[in-house]
Amino acid sequence: MSQIKKQGNGKYLVQVYDIHGKRLRKVFTRKYEADVFISKIESAKNDLRLASLNVKKIRTSFDEALNDFSNTKIHLRPKSIRKYLFVIKQFGYFIDALRLICVDEFTSDHATLLYREIIKERKYPKGNSNRILKPKPKTVNFFLQIIRSFFRDEILKEHIKTNPMNHIKNLKVEKRKSDYYSETELKNFFSQEMNSNYRNAFLGFLYTGMRFGELANLTWDDVDLDKRLIFVKSDQDFKTKTENSERIIPLNQNLFDLICEIRENKLSDYVFTSPMGKKLRERSLLNVCKNIAKKAGIKSNAFIHKFRHTFGTAQG
């Protein structure tokens, strides 16, 4: 049963059950907005009843559709899943703000409003700073990519006929030249005093060109010292960035000597570890990298993935 109750602050609290029997509670500033919301819910419930009688095709709610879409991403890496779920959650907030119930209510005009909201500049949320945050084109495009994909899935399921995002174009992304460490920077970096486990990790990145996740999850089962090979592959605890990321890396002499040295003082099932013999953590290692680079007098931006860029440059 639907209810509208006027609160002490003059706003209107709506309690209503949706097409799945889930109770919804929402607050509206004006009574007509509450009436419209209830009307949409009741209309959707009526459509469901008609569909059960084969009189009318059933409509799909955003709650159901977004939940189903989220479940299609569970095969991705944990980091990718978090990125997808964040976008889906933000899109859900936008849908709630528009008071939309069913997927087929979302129009190209709504898509335009969404685009304007995504590219909007915002004031920095912390402190009294006048700093303005401007969304990066790459971030905007990733958001648009996911929402387009959501509506493409809805088309395939025959819940809608056209993609309301079709007229929204990606922002232009300027391709930056890959950043890498110079020979002098590398010499200064590795001349600094540092824990041997961290040194091994940074050398590992430099000699293999591996991504952080690949190196941090490398176990001794992935190393064949007899054949001088490293196998980068997915397992139950780790997924490579893409299927094509699975590969075999030959051990050059420097890398072979390094891994043999680590093997003699083996602390873990992982090849490269923290000083405590634990699995490497990206944030912690990044802080170490930046601190060492600062001591080494490196003025350019220092980050872990830069070793991969440097490896690629050296190989080229």
C-alpha positions in Angstrom: 0.0 0.0 0.0 1.3 3.4 -1.0 1.5 6.2 1.6 2.4 9.9 1.5 3.1 11.5 4.9 3.8 15.2 5.4 6.7 15.7 7.8 7.4 18.4 10.3 9.9 20.1 8.0 7.2 20.5 5.3 8.6 17.7 3.1 6.7 14.5 2.0 7.8 11.0 2.9 6.7 8.3 0.5 6.5 4.7 1.4 5.6 2.3 -1.5 6.4 -1.2 -2.6 8.0 -1.7 -6.0 7.2 -4.3 -8.6 9.4 -6.8 -6.7 7.7 -6.2 -3.4 10.7 -4.2 -2.1 9.7 -1.3 0.2 10.9 2.1 -1.0 11.2 5.2 1.2 11.9 8.5 -0.5 11.5 12.2 0.6 10.2 14.9 -1.8 10.0 18.6 -1.5 6.7 19.0 -3.2 3.6 16.8 -3.0 3.1 16.5 -6.7 6.6 15.0 -7.0 5.6 12.4 -4.5 2.4 11.7 -6.4 4.3 11.3 -9.7 6.7 8.9 -8.1 3.9 6.7 -6.7 2.1 6.9 -10.1 5.2 5.5 -11.9 5.5 2.7 -9.4 1.9 1.8 -9.7 2.1 2.0 -13.5 5.1 -0.4 -13.5 3.2 -2.8 -11.2 0.2 -2.7 -13.5 2.4 -3.4 -16.5 3.7 -6.4 -14.6 0.2 -7.7 -14.0 -0.7 -7.2 -17.7 2.5 -9.0 -18.7 1.5 -12.0 -16.6 -1.7 -12.1 -18.6 0.2 -11.8 -21.9 -1.6 -8.5 -22.5 1.5 -6.3 -22.4 5.2 -6.8 -22.5 6.9 -6.5 -19.1 9.1 -3.4 -18.4 12.4 -3.6 -16.6 13.3 -1.6 -13.6 16.6 0.2 -13.3 17.3 -1.6 -9.9 17.0 -5.0 -11.6 18.9 -4.0 -14.7 21.8 -2.4 -13.0 22.1 -5.3 -10.5 22.2 -7.8 -13.4 24.7 -5.7 -15.3 27.0 -5.5 -12.2 26.9 -9.3 -11.9 28.4 -9.6 -15.5 31.6 -8.0 -14.2 32.5 -10.5 -11.5 35.0 -12.2 -13.7 37.2 -9.1 -13.9 40.2 -8.4 -11.6 39.2 -7.0 -8.2 40.6 -3.5 -9.1 38.5 -3.4 -12.3 35.4 -4.7 -10.5 35.7 -1.8 -8.0 36.0 0.7 -10.9 32.9 -0.7 -12.7 30.8 -0.9 -9.5 31.7 2.7 -8.6 30.4 4.0 -12.0 27.3 1.8 -11.8 26.6 3.1 -8.3 27.1 6.8 -9.3 24.8 6.2 -12.3 22.2 4.7 -9.9 22.3 7.9 -7.8 21.7 9.9 -11.0 18.7 7.7 -11.9 17.3 8.2 -8.4 17.7 11.9 -8.7 15.7 11.9 -11.9 13.0 9.7 -10.2 13.2 7.2 -13.1 11.8 3.7 -12.4 12.1 1.7 -15.7 15.0 1.5 -18.2 12.8 2.6 -21.1 12.1 5.9 -19.4 15.7 7.0 -20.0 15.9 9.3 -23.0 18.6 11.0 -25.1 17.7 14.2 -23.1 18.5 12.4 -19.9 21.8 11.2 -21.5 22.7 14.8 -22.2 22.0 15.8 -18.6 24.2 12.9 -17.5 27.0 14.0 -19.7 26.8 17.6 -18.4 26.9 16.3 -14.9 30.0 14.1 -15.6 32.1 16.9 -17.1 31.0 19.5 -14.6 33.9 21.2 -12.7 33.6 21.0 -8.9 35.2 22.7 -6.0 37.8 20.8 -4.1 35.9 19.1 -1.2 38.5 19.4 1.5 39.3 22.6 3.5 38.7 26.1 2.3 40.7 25.7 -0.8 39.5 27.5 -4.0 41.0 24.7 -6.0 38.7 23.5 -8.8 38.6 19.8 -9.9 38.2 19.2 -13.6 37.3 15.7 -14.7 40.0 14.1 -16.9 38.9 13.1 -20.4 40.1 9.5 -19.8 37.9 9.3 -16.7 34.9 10.8 -18.4 35.3 8.4 -21.4 35.5 5.4 -19.1 32.2 6.4 -17.4 30.5 6.9 -20.8 31.9 3.6 -22.0 30.3 1.7 -19.1 26.9 3.4 -19.4 26.8 2.8 -23.2 27.6 -0.8 -22.5 24.8 -1.0 -20.0 22.2 0.2 -22.5 23.7 -2.0 -25.3 23.0 -5.0 -23.0 19.4 -3.7 -22.5 19.0 -3.6 -26.3 20.2 -7.2 -26.6 17.7 -8.2 -23.9 15.0 -6.4 -25.9 14.2 -4.1 -23.0 14.7 -1.0 -25.1 15.1 -0.5 -28.9 17.8 2.2 -29.2 20.7 3.3 -27.1 20.0 6.8 -25.6 23.7 7.4 -25.3 24.4 7.2 -29.0 24.7 11.0 -29.5 27.1 11.4 -26.7 30.7 11.6 -28.0 33.9 10.8 -26.1 36.2 13.6 -25.1 39.5 14.0 -26.9 42.4 12.4 -25.0 45.8 13.7 -25.8 48.2 10.8 -26.0 51.1 11.5 -23.7 54.6 10.3 -24.5 55.6 7.4 -22.2 57.7 8.5 -19.3 60.8 6.5 -18.4 63.8 6.8 -16.1 67.1 8.0 -17.7 70.3 6.0 -17.2 71.5 8.7 -14.7 68.2 8.6 -12.7 68.5 4.8 -12.5 72.1 5.0 -11.4 71.2 7.5 -8.7 68.1 5.6 -7.6 69.9 2.3 -7.1 72.9 3.9 -5.4 70.6 4.9 -2.5 70.5 2.9 0.7 67.3 0.8 0.8 66.0 -2.5 2.1 67.2 -5.4 -0.1 63.6 -6.7 -0.6 62.6 -3.3 -2.0 65.7 -3.2 -4.2 64.9 -6.7 -5.5 61.4 -5.6 -6.4 62.5 -2.5 -8.2 65.1 -4.4 -10.1 62.5 -7.0 -10.9 60.2 -4.4 -12.5 63.2 -3.0 -14.5 64.4 -6.4 -15.7 61.0 -7.9 -16.6 58.7 -5.0 -17.5 56.0 -6.6 -15.4 53.0 -4.7 -14.0 52.7 -4.4 -10.3 50.1 -7.1 -9.9 52.0 -9.5 -12.1 55.2 -9.1 -10.1 53.5 -9.0 -6.6 51.7 -12.3 -7.4 54.7 -14.1 -9.0 55.3 -17.4 -7.1 58.2 -19.8 -7.3 55.9 -22.2 -9.2 55.9 -19.5 -12.0 59.7 -19.6 -12.3 61.7 -22.2 -14.2 65.3 -21.6 -13.5 66.4 -24.6 -15.5 64.8 -23.2 -18.7 65.4 -19.6 -17.5 61.8 -18.6 -17.9 59.1 -16.7 -16.0 55.4 -17.6 -16.7 53.0 -14.7 -16.2 49.5 -16.3 -15.9 46.2 -16.0 -14.2 45.2 -18.3 -11.3 42.5 -18.4 -8.7 44.1 -15.6 -6.7 45.2 -13.3 -9.5 44.0 -12.3 -13.0 46.2 -10.7 -15.6 45.0 -7.4 -17.1 43.8 -9.2 -20.3 44.1 -12.7 -21.7 46.9 -11.4 -24.0 48.8 -10.3 -20.9 49.6 -14.0 -20.2 53.1 -14.5 -21.5 56.5 -16.1 -21.0 59.5 -13.9 -20.0 63.0 -15.2 -20.7 65.5 -14.6 -17.9 68.5 -12.5 -19.0 71.7 -12.9 -17.0 70.9 -10.0 -14.6 67.4 -11.3 -13.9 68.7 -14.9 -13.5 71.3 -13.9 -11.0 68.8 -11.7 -9.1 66.3 -14.5 -8.8 68.9 -17.1 -7.8 70.1 -14.8 -5.0 66.5 -14.3 -3.8 66.0 -18.1 -3.9 69.0 -18.7 -1.6 67.2 -16.5 1.1 63.7 -17.6 0.3 61.1 -16.2 2.7 57.8 -16.9 1.0 56.0 -18.7 -1.8 56.1 -15.3 -3.5 59.4 -14.4 -5.3 59.3 -10.7 -4.5 58.2 -9.8 -1.0 58.1 -7.0 1.6 60.9 -6.9 4.2 58.6 -9.0 6.4 58.3 -11.7 3.8 54.7 -10.7 3.0 53.0 -10.0 -0.3 54.0 -6.6 -1.7 51.4 -3.8 -1.4 51.2 -1.3 -4.2 50.6 1.8 -2.0 53.4 1.0 0.4 55.9 0.3 -2.4 54.9 3.4 -4.2 55.7 5.5 -1.1 59.1 3.8 -0.9 59.7 4.5 -4.5 58.9 8.2 -4.2 61.0 8.6 -1.1 64.1 6.9 -2.7 63.7 9.0 -5.8 63.5 12.2 -3.7 66.8 11.2 -1.9 68.3 10.4 -5.3 67.5 13.9 -6.5 65.2 12.7 -9.3 63.1 15.7 -10.3 60.7 13.9 -12.7 57.6 12.1 -11.4 58.6 8.8 -9.9 56.2 5.8 -9.9 56.4 2.0 -10.1 54.9 1.6 -13.6 57.7 3.9 -14.9 60.1 0.9 -14.6 57.8 -0.9 -17.1 58.1 2.1 -19.5 61.9 2.1 -19.0 62.1 -1.7 -19.8 60.1 -1.1 -23.0 62.4 1.7 -24.0 65.5 -0.4 -23.4 64.0 -3.4 -25.3 63.1 -1.1 -28.2 
